[in-house]
Amino acid sequence: MPNPRIKYYPVGNGDTSLISLEDNTTIIVDCNIRNCDGDDVYDVKEDLLKSVQYDNGVPYVDVFVLTHGDQDHCRGFKKHFYQGGPEKYSDKDRREGLIRVDTMWFSPMIAEQHSNEDEDAYQKEAERRLELHRNKDPKKDNPGNRIKIIGYDGNSDYKDLNHLRAVPGEIVTRFNDKDQSLFSIFIHAPFKEHLETLGDDKKNSTSIVFQARFKNNLFQVDFSTLAMFGGDSDHTSWCIILEKTKKYKNEHALKWDLFLSPHHCSWSFFNDRPQAENPEPKETSLQVLEFRRSGAKVIASSKKIEDDDNNPPHFEAKRQYVKKVSEGNFLNIATHNIVDGVPQPIVFEVTSQGIVKPKVALGTAKATGTAGLGIVNSPSTYG
């Protein structure tokens, strides 16, 4: 079987990542699928259709994780992913290449604020699936109807569906009704504290944050690769993450080989914006970066980072990351690998010796027009 791979797509200031496991299980983390009208935009949709599996001609992803509902994390969901009962998937849907999401990861925080039609579509599809579980519909556990609730409730109440829930401090080992012995996810956020502070300026801080853990065989004591995903989480979130992981002695859950810089290399990971008024990085954020392992790399899913006033991406934020990992281990997707003028995905293969870049580029080389939740408690989940 092939080694697991992590692919970070070039989507400007936005996130789209694809985790592929040995058994071809696929997990999408966020999407920012843009129109390919120009000649410098990578065709993410085409590459996804080449990367996912098919069920009787229907393309499907095993899990879709939406960290939060900002447009640059869910753009294209309504257009490119199938919504509705899987039994109603039509020939027209197949011709359009709509990707079926077998299992949704849904944060109740998304229900608190809506700002775009893709976020609305994700919420609507989640509610359809949750209603199947409330009604104990026999189809509730079918592929295309599965759902996992991540975190705690705000104004929308899902307490009657706690059997579908995973909260910070828990480890998930089952994905799309299949146990994984070599892959798991440690959930870090969002927290209960966010329910008290949620407001127009707090949406980013409620992002799902998790550590993806990879092994290459059952006999390994340590993990081959640890990859951190955090959406647009800001320094306030990481302060709580650091506090809770230390409190519950879960420091291992903060180690990383790959760190997707939150909010597209924004200063908000280090301190409040604007940086001119908050020039010093928070000590807690710097401590998070100290959990890097040898050869660790920071991935900036953003536009080209230049010494200007943009934020994100932010030049001083890049400087802070480079201080920790070195210039060669800070990778800006927009500039790292250009083919015929088009930024390419950054792909890492997970080996028993750690992460390596495949020698042959994967996918498109140019732009073109309660079914087993598998939750394992860590020493203590976070209250």
C-alpha positions as CSV (number, residue, x, y, z in Angstrom):
1,M,0.0,0.0,0.0
2,P,1.2,3.6,-0.6
3,N,2.4,5.7,2.2
4,P,0.0,8.4,3.6
5,R,0.3,11.8,2.0
6,I,-0.7,15.4,3.0
7,K,-1.4,17.8,0.2
8,Y,-1.7,21.5,0.7
9,Y,-3.4,23.2,-2.3
10,P,-2.4,26.7,-3.6
11,V,-5.7,28.6,-3.1
12,G,-4.5,32.2,-2.4
13,N,-5.4,33.5,1.1
14,G,-7.5,30.4,2.0
15,D,-7.2,26.8,3.0
16,T,-7.7,23.5,1.2
17,S,-5.8,20.4,2.4
18,L,-6.2,16.7,1.5
19,I,-5.0,13.8,3.7
20,S,-4.8,10.5,2.0
21,L,-4.2,7.3,4.0
22,E,-2.7,4.0,3.1
23,D,-6.1,2.4,2.4
24,N,-7.1,5.4,0.2
25,T,-9.3,7.0,2.9
26,T,-9.4,10.7,2.1
27,I,-10.0,13.6,4.5
28,I,-10.5,17.2,3.2
29,V,-9.8,20.0,5.6
30,D,-11.6,23.2,4.4
31,C,-12.0,24.2,0.7
32,N,-11.4,27.4,-1.2
33,I,-12.2,26.3,-4.7
34,R,-11.9,29.3,-7.0
35,N,-12.9,29.7,-10.6
36,C,-10.1,28.8,-13.1
37,D,-10.9,31.7,-15.5
38,G,-7.3,33.0,-15.3
39,D,-4.2,31.1,-16.4
40,D,-2.5,31.2,-13.0
41,V,-5.1,29.4,-10.8
42,Y,-4.5,25.7,-10.0
43,D,-7.6,23.5,-10.7
44,V,-8.3,22.1,-7.3
45,K,-11.5,20.5,-8.3
46,E,-9.9,18.5,-11.1
47,D,-7.2,17.3,-8.8
48,L,-9.7,16.2,-6.1
49,L,-11.6,14.2,-8.7
50,K,-8.3,12.4,-9.5
51,S,-7.5,11.9,-5.8
52,V,-10.7,10.6,-4.2
53,Q,-12.3,7.2,-4.5
54,Y,-15.4,6.3,-6.5
55,D,-18.5,4.4,-5.5
56,N,-20.4,3.2,-8.7
57,G,-19.1,6.2,-10.5
58,V,-19.8,8.6,-7.7
59,P,-16.7,10.5,-6.4
60,Y,-16.6,10.6,-2.6
61,V,-14.4,11.9,0.2
62,D,-14.5,10.0,3.4
63,V,-14.5,13.0,5.7
64,F,-14.9,16.8,5.2
65,V,-13.6,18.9,8.1
66,L,-14.8,22.6,8.0
67,T,-12.7,24.4,10.6
68,H,-15.0,27.4,10.5
69,G,-17.4,29.1,8.1
70,D,-15.4,32.0,6.6
71,Q,-15.7,32.2,2.8
72,D,-12.0,31.4,2.2
73,H,-12.4,28.1,4.0
74,C,-15.7,26.9,2.4
75,R,-15.8,28.6,-1.0
76,G,-17.1,26.1,-3.6
77,F,-18.8,23.8,-1.1
78,K,-22.3,24.5,-2.5
79,K,-21.1,24.2,-6.1
80,H,-18.7,21.2,-6.0
81,F,-20.0,19.0,-3.2
82,Y,-23.2,17.0,-3.2
83,Q,-25.9,18.0,-0.7
84,G,-29.0,15.9,0.0
85,G,-29.9,12.2,0.5
86,P,-27.2,10.1,-1.2
87,E,-29.8,7.9,-2.7
88,K,-31.0,10.9,-4.8
89,Y,-27.5,11.5,-6.4
90,S,-28.4,11.8,-10.1
91,D,-26.8,11.4,-13.5
92,K,-26.6,15.2,-13.7
93,D,-24.7,15.3,-10.4
94,R,-22.3,12.7,-11.8
95,R,-21.7,14.6,-15.0
96,E,-21.0,17.7,-12.9
97,G,-18.6,15.8,-10.8
98,L,-20.2,16.6,-7.5
99,I,-18.3,15.0,-4.6
100,R,-20.3,13.1,-2.0
101,V,-19.2,13.8,1.6
102,D,-19.6,10.5,3.4
103,T,-18.9,12.0,6.8
104,M,-19.2,15.7,7.8
105,W,-17.4,17.1,10.8
106,F,-19.7,19.9,12.1
107,S,-18.9,22.5,14.7
108,P,-22.0,24.0,16.4
109,M,-20.0,27.3,16.3
110,I,-20.9,27.4,12.6
111,A,-24.5,27.7,13.5
112,E,-23.9,30.9,15.4
113,Q,-23.0,33.2,12.5
114,H,-23.5,32.9,8.8
115,S,-21.7,35.2,6.3
116,N,-21.9,33.4,2.9
117,E,-23.9,31.0,0.9
118,D,-21.4,28.2,1.2
119,E,-21.5,28.3,4.9
120,D,-25.3,28.3,4.7
121,A,-25.1,25.2,2.5
122,Y,-22.8,23.4,4.9
123,Q,-25.1,24.2,7.8
124,K,-28.2,23.1,5.9
125,E,-26.6,19.8,4.9
126,A,-25.5,19.2,8.5
127,E,-29.0,19.9,9.9
128,R,-30.4,17.4,7.3
129,R,-28.1,14.7,8.6
130,L,-28.7,15.5,12.3
131,E,-32.4,15.3,11.7
132,L,-32.0,11.7,10.4
133,H,-30.3,10.8,13.7
134,R,-32.9,12.6,15.8
135,N,-35.6,10.6,13.9
136,K,-33.6,7.4,14.2
137,D,-34.0,7.1,10.4
138,P,-32.6,3.7,9.2
139,K,-30.6,5.6,6.6
140,K,-28.8,7.8,9.1
141,D,-25.5,5.7,9.1
142,N,-25.3,5.3,5.3
143,P,-22.3,6.9,3.5
144,G,-23.4,10.5,2.7
145,N,-25.5,10.8,5.8
146,R,-22.8,10.4,8.5
147,I,-21.9,13.3,10.7
148,K,-19.7,14.1,13.8
149,I,-20.3,17.1,16.0
150,I,-17.1,18.8,17.1
151,G,-17.1,20.8,20.3
152,Y,-19.8,22.4,22.3
153,D,-23.2,24.0,21.7
154,G,-24.0,27.7,21.6
155,N,-27.5,29.0,20.9
156,S,-28.3,26.0,18.8
157,D,-28.9,23.0,21.0
158,Y,-27.6,19.6,19.9
159,K,-27.4,18.0,23.4
160,D,-29.8,15.3,22.4
161,L,-27.1,14.1,19.9
162,N,-24.2,13.8,22.3
163,H,-23.5,10.3,21.0
164,L,-22.3,12.0,17.8
165,R,-20.0,14.4,19.6
166,A,-16.2,14.7,20.0
167,V,-14.8,17.4,22.2
168,P,-11.4,18.9,22.9
169,G,-9.1,16.4,24.6
170,E,-10.4,13.4,22.7
171,I,-8.7,11.3,20.1
172,V,-10.6,10.1,17.0
173,T,-9.5,6.8,15.4
174,R,-12.5,5.9,13.3
175,F,-13.3,7.7,10.0
176,N,-16.2,7.0,7.7
177,D,-17.2,4.0,9.8
178,K,-13.7,2.4,9.5
179,D,-11.1,2.0,12.2
180,Q,-7.6,3.3,11.6
181,S,-4.8,1.7,13.5
182,L,-2.0,4.0,12.0
183,F,-3.8,7.3,11.9
184,S,-5.7,9.4,14.5
185,I,-6.7,13.0,15.3
186,F,-6.3,14.7,18.6
187,I,-9.0,17.5,18.9
188,H,-7.7,20.7,20.5
189,A,-10.5,23.3,19.9
190,P,-13.0,25.0,20.0
191,F,-13.7,25.3,23.7
192,K,-16.6,26.1,26.0
193,E,-15.0,29.5,26.7
194,H,-15.8,30.5,23.1
195,L,-19.5,30.3,23.8
196,E,-19.2,33.3,26.2
197,T,-17.1,35.5,23.8
198,L,-18.6,34.7,20.4
199,G,-19.1,37.9,18.5
200,D,-18.5,39.5,15.1
201,D,-14.7,39.6,15.9
202,K,-14.5,36.1,17.4
203,K,-15.4,33.9,14.5
204,N,-11.8,33.0,13.7
205,S,-11.0,32.0,17.3
206,T,-13.7,29.3,17.2
207,S,-11.9,27.4,14.5
208,I,-11.5,23.6,14.9
209,V,-7.9,22.9,15.8
210,F,-6.5,19.4,15.7
211,Q,-3.3,17.4,15.5
212,A,-3.2,14.7,12.8
213,R,-1.0,11.7,13.8
214,F,0.5,9.2,11.5
215,K,2.3,5.9,12.0
216,N,3.7,3.6,9.3
217,N,3.4,0.3,11.2
218,L,1.9,-1.0,14.4
219,F,5.3,-1.5,16.1
220,Q,6.3,2.2,16.2
221,V,6.4,3.7,19.6
222,D,6.4,7.3,18.4
223,F,4.5,8.9,15.5
224,S,6.2,9.2,12.0
225,T,4.6,12.5,11.4
226,L,2.5,15.0,13.4
227,A,0.6,17.7,11.4
228,M,-1.2,20.7,13.0
229,F,-4.3,22.2,11.5
230,G,-6.0,25.3,13.0
231,G,-8.1,27.2,10.5
232,D,-8.0,30.9,11.4
233,S,-7.4,30.3,15.1
234,D,-5.8,33.3,16.8
235,H,-3.4,33.8,19.7
236,T,-6.3,33.7,22.3
237,S,-7.2,30.2,21.1
238,W,-3.6,28.9,21.2
239,C,-3.2,30.4,24.7
240,I,-6.1,28.2,25.9
241,I,-4.8,25.2,24.0
242,L,-1.4,25.6,25.6
243,E,-3.0,26.0,29.1
244,K,-5.2,23.0,28.8
245,T,-2.7,20.6,27.2
246,K,-0.3,21.4,30.1
247,K,-3.1,21.1,32.7
248,Y,-4.1,17.6,31.5
249,K,-0.5,16.6,30.7
250,N,-1.1,16.2,27.0
251,E,1.9,18.1,25.8
252,H,2.6,15.3,23.3
253,A,-0.5,16.6,21.5
254,L,1.3,19.9,20.7
255,K,4.3,18.4,19.0
256,W,4.5,19.0,15.2
257,D,6.4,18.3,12.1
258,L,4.1,20.3,9.9
259,F,2.3,23.5,11.1
260,L,-0.3,25.1,8.8
261,S,0.1,28.7,9.8
262,P,-3.2,30.0,11.1
263,H,-5.1,32.6,9.2
264,H,-2.8,32.4,6.2
265,C,0.3,33.7,8.0
266,S,-1.5,36.5,9.8
267,W,-0.1,38.4,12.7
268,S,-3.3,37.3,14.7
269,F,-1.5,34.0,15.6
270,F,1.1,36.1,17.5
271,N,-0.9,39.0,18.8
272,D,-3.9,41.3,18.1
273,R,-3.9,43.2,14.8
274,P,-2.7,45.7,13.7
275,Q,0.8,44.6,14.4
276,A,2.0,48.2,14.6
277,E,-0.1,48.6,17.8
278,N,0.8,45.2,19.1
279,P,4.4,44.7,18.0
280,E,5.5,41.9,20.4
281,P,4.5,38.3,19.8
282,K,2.7,36.6,22.8
283,E,4.9,34.3,24.8
284,T,2.2,31.6,24.6
285,S,2.3,31.6,20.8
286,L,6.1,31.3,20.8
287,Q,5.8,28.4,23.2
288,V,3.5,26.6,20.8
289,L,6.2,26.9,18.1
290,E,8.7,25.4,20.5
291,F,6.9,22.0,20.3
292,R,8.3,21.6,16.8
293,R,10.3,18.4,16.1
294,S,13.6,18.1,14.2
295,G,13.2,19.4,10.6
296,A,9.7,20.8,11.2
297,K,8.2,22.9,8.5
298,V,5.7,25.8,8.6
299,I,3.2,25.9,5.6
300,A,1.8,29.3,4.7
301,S,-1.4,28.9,2.7
302,S,-1.5,32.4,1.4
303,K,-0.7,34.8,-1.4
304,K,3.0,35.7,-2.0
305,I,4.4,37.1,1.3
306,E,6.0,40.5,0.7
307,D,7.3,43.2,2.9
308,D,4.2,45.4,2.8
309,D,1.2,46.3,4.9
310,N,-0.9,43.2,4.0
311,N,-2.2,41.1,6.9
312,P,-2.7,38.3,5.9
313,P,-0.2,37.4,4.8
314,H,2.0,39.3,7.1
315,F,5.7,39.8,6.7
316,E,6.6,40.1,10.4
317,A,4.6,36.9,11.1
318,K,6.7,35.1,8.5
319,R,9.9,36.5,10.2
320,Q,8.7,35.0,13.5
321,Y,8.1,31.6,12.0
322,V,11.5,31.7,10.2
323,K,13.2,32.4,13.5
324,K,11.9,29.0,14.7
325,V,12.3,26.8,11.7
326,S,14.7,28.6,9.4
327,E,14.1,30.1,6.0
328,G,14.3,26.8,4.2
329,N,11.6,25.2,6.3
330,F,9.1,28.0,5.8
331,L,7.1,27.2,2.7
332,N,4.8,29.7,1.1
333,I,2.5,27.7,-1.2
334,A,2.1,30.6,-3.6
335,T,5.8,30.6,-4.5
336,H,7.3,27.3,-3.4
337,N,6.8,25.4,-6.7
338,I,5.6,27.1,-9.9
339,V,5.0,25.2,-13.1
340,D,4.2,27.1,-16.3
341,G,3.3,30.1,-14.1
342,V,0.9,28.2,-11.9
343,P,1.6,27.5,-8.2
344,Q,1.5,23.8,-7.4
345,P,0.4,21.9,-4.3
346,I,2.9,21.1,-1.6
347,V,2.8,17.4,-1.0
348,F,4.5,15.4,1.8
349,E,4.7,11.6,1.9
350,V,4.7,10.1,5.4
351,T,7.4,7.5,5.8
352,S,8.8,5.7,8.8
353,Q,11.6,8.2,8.8
354,G,9.3,11.2,8.7
355,I,8.0,13.5,6.0
356,V,9.5,13.6,2.5
357,K,8.5,15.3,-0.7
358,P,7.6,12.9,-3.5
359,K,10.0,13.1,-6.4
360,V,7.2,13.1,-8.9
361,A,4.6,15.9,-8.8
362,L,1.1,14.7,-8.1
363,G,-2.1,15.6,-9.8
364,T,-2.7,18.4,-12.2
365,A,0.4,20.2,-13.4
366,K,-1.3,23.3,-14.7
367,A,-4.5,25.3,-14.5
368,T,-7.5,24.2,-16.5
369,G,-10.6,25.9,-17.5
370,T,-23.9,6.4,15.4
371,A,-21.9,4.5,13.1
372,G,-18.7,4.1,15.1
373,L,-17.3,7.4,16.1
374,G,-14.1,5.8,17.2
375,I,-13.4,8.3,20.0
376,V,-10.6,7.4,22.5
377,N,-10.4,9.5,25.6
378,S,-7.1,11.0,26.4
379,P,-6.1,11.1,30.1
380,S,-8.8,13.7,30.6
381,T,-11.0,15.6,28.1
382,Y,-11.2,19.3,28.4
383,G,-14.2,20.7,30.3
